[in-house]
Every structure is written in C-alpha cells, then in structure tokens.
Amino acid sequence: MTIQHNLSAPAAPIPRRTAIARMAALSTMTVSSVSCVAQSPSSILASSGVGVSIAGAEFGMEKPSFSNSNPGRINQDYVYPDRVTIRSLVDRGVTNFRIPISWERLQPNLQNPPAEHELQNLDEVLQMVASEQARAIIDLHNYGRYRLETRKGPQTVIVDQSATDGQQVSRRALAEFWMQLAQRYSSHPAVLGYGIMNEPHDLGQTNWQQVSQEVVSHIRRVDRQKWLYVAGNDWSSSERFLMANGDRAWIDDPQQRTAYEAHCYFDRDGSGKYTSSYAAEARLDPNIELRPIERLASFANWCERNGVKGIIGEVGVPANDPNWNQLLQSFFAEIHQRQIQGFVWAAGDWWGEYPLSVQPRRNASQDSLSLNLIKRFS
C-alpha cells in the first residue's frame, strides 16, 4: 500500500469509445465465466484469479523511531498472518496470497545473514499456507529504502545510496538478501515467488532497472524455478507505468520467469487513500466509471507489447461502498480477460476500521462487499 504519492501527469488514456464498449462487454460477464484451475507454482505464473495481501508483518515501519536497530516487537508493533485468517480466506475460495515483510526486521545488520528468529516467523506463515494447499508471494515492503540507525538517529536510505554518516545500502546488499531468502525457500511448496521490492519511488540517482536486474541475477544463482515479481518505479502506478519505466521490459532472466508488477487504485490521485466520497469524485469526473480500464491500460498494453507477464500487486476500494465496488468488479473482469493476476489490498488481523480492509468476518454472511467480489473472481 502506498504511503504518499507525488502526482504526475497520467499516461494517455485509451479512447473513451473503446473504454465504454469494453465496459458494456464486461458487464455481461457471469460468475461462471470467471473460474481458474489451480496448477503447480513451479510450472506457471499464478492463474488469472484474484488473491489477497495479508498485511501485518510490515506494520510499524512508518514510526519515526523505527530502524534496523529498533524494529519493534512482534505482536506489539507488528504481527504475522495467523492460521484463522489464512484458513478463513481459503474457505472462501481464496488461495493466492501476498505476504508483506520488512527488510529491517528480516536483516537488521546488512553485513550479516538474515535473522533466524524472524525467518522462523515467516516459516510458520508459509507452512500454514502450505497446509491449506494455497500459495504466497513474499513481498519486500520497503519502497526502495532501508531505515538505518545512524549517530544522528534513524535515517531512511534509498537503495544504492549512503546515509549521512557513510553507511551504505548497496544494491548488492539487497541482491544478497534476496539470494539468501531464495536459497531458503527455493523448494518450498507454498512459495509462488518473490516480490523483490514494493513500490519503489523517488529514487533520485538510483537506477531501479539496474538494481532490480542485479537482484534477479543473484536469485537465479540459487533458485531457477520460482517466479520473480519486479515492481515498476513511481509507486508501481499502472497508469504511469510507461512514463515511469520506459518503452521496454528491462529484466534479463534466463529462466523467463519474471513478471512485472503494477498497482492500481481508483481515487482521484491513485493513492488508495480515498479521502473523498464516490459522489464527490463523480461530480468532478463524470467518467469515473472508466477509471478501472483506463488506469490498467498503460500497464497491460506495455506487457502485451513486450511479450511479458504482468500482475497487479495491489488494488482496493472502500470495502463496503457499493459504488466503488462496482468499479472493482469492472477491474476484476478486465484483468480476467487479459489474464493478469491481481491481489487486493488487504486482509489482516490488525486493520480495525480501515476502510479498505477485506479481513473475513466470523460469520461469512457479514463479509464486506469487496470480499464477496473476491470470492467470485478468485
């Protein structure tokens, strides 16, 4: 999920007449036409069904005091997904998950291997996913950054740059971190693949294409089977994907198991904060119902032109608002038609009254409108 967005001009939309025709066609899709057959994660990309991110292990990273030396306490500042949540989602037909993690918690010292005690927490989650015959993407939820403790206090350092006291967060550090995780999980039956970095943005002099290529190259030294998910720059915006990342796919993966990741939200600025009501936004934009197709188009067309796989790593709306959920339904139908995997943001035990939460209720009849849509399209 995004923390903040810097607005920039959107990519050119698809023609309105085309979008309207597409919307009319999608509105006729039935539930029975949206079904997927589970297959081995070692042989294919995930099906075009809809999955869910289960948040919690990345919580607390926004606190000013957070750093690699002060990562917080588990079950106090952050929490890993539990069996009840995983099983409840599987019972509703959801079998693809995205599990956000924190780099600082998994590797509090960049010169040392990942911390075994924290890896064991992740192991437990993946074992629960495996026991439910489901699959998960491990998602490094760090925005192209690492929070270092320095002599002057915590400092957020962009990958491939240095803190004010000279400490480096090198691209090699990120690549070797992922190589060690891949070595651990290369044969794990629940792991579909590795999301190497969530929403890189505002990277300054850092070249994200070079950094991500180095990560891919390191992972392939130890794991030739799992899928690798490479997020686009500029918050991974689907709408701005071409503008932010150029015309061409950039990853050289000898196994040809790399998918590019974009995120898509439907509020005015695409941040996913939904600070205005649907009615307020519709007054400003009479064509609001076209946003799902138009915002997906730049990314989906880019993938098609380059002959590469794509996924929507995050999409979400206020979970009980019928108008926003109508847009979500259109989006689900469109990614199904284009055979693009999608993950909704987000379930998780600690969301409380968070408007976008799709955490299952004890009584399935009380599930949110968004979760009911996910059930249909999973």
Order of alpha helices (4+ residues) and beta strands (2+ residues): alpha-beta-alpha-beta-alpha-alpha-beta-beta-beta-beta-beta-alpha-beta-alpha-beta-alpha-beta-alpha-alpha-beta-alpha-beta-alpha
